[in-house]
């Protein structure tokens, strides 16, 4: 099968969409699939000119989002996309993002009668609220409903997300979770030297957060929770991995915290394994890759009952979840857990076992099944059109 992946983001950019597509493409290539890639030019001028493994690749002009230069949009490129697909017609197109590039590829695919599957990787209504344009959310959701309902299927990461979108009039929804690279994430990578640099021994806890440091990540609650935990356990260490526009203000508010910025994958795996508790207060994720990564590394996770945490954590058994949006419950759960070493160790061991179900080969099976079904539906019902 020849599959064309269309995305406004790709590795080495650090975000959930890029990570998911990188892992998924590796699985597909291992199964002998022929992949095309349409993406914006990388912001890094030293990036490779061709993405490894791609049978064909089209790079288009990109534009950084004002005030958030780490996030880029691909510009429309209908003529170039059409030329590529006339030379090498894909069997199915996967639209990972819904920016100008995604809309452009959707239009060409419908005109040429190529089946379309879209991914739902972002909770846009949360982003509108977090960036002060909540009034825009209804209009945006109307446009997204049109975008997705013009595809044969839309893949969402959780059943809860599918139910929510279905209530809003989205059709053709199917669930595709996310996987973990268990070869990379392992509690055995715990590093005594790293913990010494954080100023703790084996008997003092380390609380970790990993993620982009931006408004939509509920960083006010992260800040308040870390303050409360330090009051309860002044001897603990606290580590924040990641970068973003809010990093400077967070560093100023939390001078005792170790901020690392973005770090390579090998170092990140050691950071996970060398911590004891993982805090994840965000509600903007559709999945949240860092939650199962922390679980696979043997950490006790404190999170809202949302996205990956709602799917994977049985609260009190392999982690702790609280009702979505209950900030007081989140803080109280984190403070209580940091005082209970035996409990967070037990939760971490159970979390590692639960994470074993998250495997990329299973995700790839689901993805390919959805693509095959889309081809069948398209063959039976669709004629090329000018939409």
Secondary structure as the mmCIF struct_conf table of DSSP 4:
data_model
#
loop_
_struct_conf.conf_type_id
_struct_conf.id
_struct_conf.beg_label_comp_id
_struct_conf.beg_label_asym_id
_struct_conf.beg_label_seq_id
_struct_conf.end_label_comp_id
_struct_conf.end_label_asym_id
_struct_conf.end_label_seq_id
STRN STRN1 UNK A 2 UNK A 6
BEND BEND1 UNK A 8 UNK A 8
TURN_TY1_P TURN_TY1_P1 UNK A 11 UNK A 12
BEND BEND2 UNK A 13 UNK A 13
BEND BEND3 UNK A 15 UNK A 15
HELX_RH_AL_P HELX_RH_AL_P1 UNK A 16 UNK A 30
TURN_TY1_P TURN_TY1_P2 UNK A 31 UNK A 32
STRN STRN2 UNK A 34 UNK A 40
HELX_LH_PP_P HELX_LH_PP_P1 UNK A 41 UNK A 42
BEND BEND4 UNK A 43 UNK A 43
TURN_TY1_P TURN_TY1_P3 UNK A 45 UNK A 46
BEND BEND5 UNK A 47 UNK A 47
BEND BEND6 UNK A 49 UNK A 50
TURN_TY1_P TURN_TY1_P4 UNK A 52 UNK A 53
BEND BEND7 UNK A 55 UNK A 55
STRN STRN3 UNK A 56 UNK A 60
STRN STRN4 UNK A 62 UNK A 65
TURN_TY1_P TURN_TY1_P5 UNK A 66 UNK A 67
STRN STRN5 UNK A 68 UNK A 74
HELX_LH_PP_P HELX_LH_PP_P2 UNK A 75 UNK A 76
HELX_RH_AL_P HELX_RH_AL_P2 UNK A 78 UNK A 87
BEND BEND8 UNK A 88 UNK A 88
BEND BEND9 UNK A 91 UNK A 91
STRN STRN6 UNK A 92 UNK A 95
BEND BEND10 UNK A 99 UNK A 99
HELX_RH_AL_P HELX_RH_AL_P3 UNK A 100 UNK A 112
TURN_TY1_P TURN_TY1_P6 UNK A 113 UNK A 113
STRN STRN7 UNK A 115 UNK A 120
STRN STRN8 UNK A 122 UNK A 122
HELX_RH_AL_P HELX_RH_AL_P4 UNK A 124 UNK A 130
TURN_TY1_P TURN_TY1_P7 UNK A 131 UNK A 132
HELX_RH_3T_P HELX_RH_3T_P1 UNK A 134 UNK A 136
HELX_RH_AL_P HELX_RH_AL_P5 UNK A 137 UNK A 149
TURN_TY1_P TURN_TY1_P8 UNK A 150 UNK A 150
BEND BEND11 UNK A 151 UNK A 152
STRN STRN9 UNK A 153 UNK A 156
BEND BEND12 UNK A 157 UNK A 157
HELX_RH_AL_P HELX_RH_AL_P6 UNK A 159 UNK A 167
TURN_TY1_P TURN_TY1_P9 UNK A 168 UNK A 169
BEND BEND13 UNK A 172 UNK A 172
STRN STRN10 UNK A 173 UNK A 175
STRN STRN11 UNK A 180 UNK A 180
TURN_TY1_P TURN_TY1_P10 UNK A 182 UNK A 184
HELX_RH_3T_P HELX_RH_3T_P2 UNK A 187 UNK A 189
HELX_RH_AL_P HELX_RH_AL_P7 UNK A 192 UNK A 197
TURN_TY1_P TURN_TY1_P11 UNK A 198 UNK A 199
TURN_TY1_P TURN_TY1_P12 UNK A 202 UNK A 203
BEND BEND14 UNK A 204 UNK A 204
STRN STRN12 UNK A 206 UNK A 210
BEND BEND15 UNK A 211 UNK A 211
BEND BEND16 UNK A 214 UNK A 214
HELX_RH_3T_P HELX_RH_3T_P3 UNK A 215 UNK A 217
HELX_RH_AL_P HELX_RH_AL_P8 UNK A 219 UNK A 232
TURN_TY1_P TURN_TY1_P13 UNK A 234 UNK A 235
STRN STRN13 UNK A 237 UNK A 241
STRN STRN14 UNK A 242 UNK A 242
BEND BEND17 UNK A 244 UNK A 244
TURN_TY1_P TURN_TY1_P14 UNK A 245 UNK A 246
HELX_RH_AL_P HELX_RH_AL_P9 UNK A 247 UNK A 253
TURN_TY1_P TURN_TY1_P15 UNK A 255 UNK A 256
BEND BEND18 UNK A 257 UNK A 257
STRN STRN15 UNK A 258 UNK A 261
BEND BEND19 UNK A 262 UNK A 262
HELX_RH_AL_P HELX_RH_AL_P10 UNK A 265 UNK A 274
BEND BEND20 UNK A 276 UNK A 276
STRN STRN16 UNK A 277 UNK A 280
STRN STRN17 UNK A 285 UNK A 285
BEND BEND21 UNK A 286 UNK A 287
HELX_RH_AL_P HELX_RH_AL_P11 UNK A 289 UNK A 296
TURN_TY1_P TURN_TY1_P16 UNK A 297 UNK A 298
HELX_LH_PP_P HELX_LH_PP_P3 UNK A 299 UNK A 299
STRN STRN18 UNK A 300 UNK A 304
BEND BEND22 UNK A 305 UNK A 306
HELX_RH_AL_P HELX_RH_AL_P12 UNK A 307 UNK A 312
TURN_TY1_P TURN_TY1_P17 UNK A 315 UNK A 317
BEND BEND23 UNK A 318 UNK A 319
STRN STRN19 UNK A 320 UNK A 322
TURN_TY1_P TURN_TY1_P18 UNK A 324 UNK A 325
HELX_RH_AL_P HELX_RH_AL_P13 UNK A 327 UNK A 338
TURN_TY1_P TURN_TY1_P19 UNK A 339 UNK A 339
HELX_RH_AL_P HELX_RH_AL_P14 UNK A 341 UNK A 355
TURN_TY1_P TURN_TY1_P20 UNK A 356 UNK A 357
STRN STRN20 UNK A 359 UNK A 359
HELX_RH_AL_P HELX_RH_AL_P15 UNK A 360 UNK A 381
#
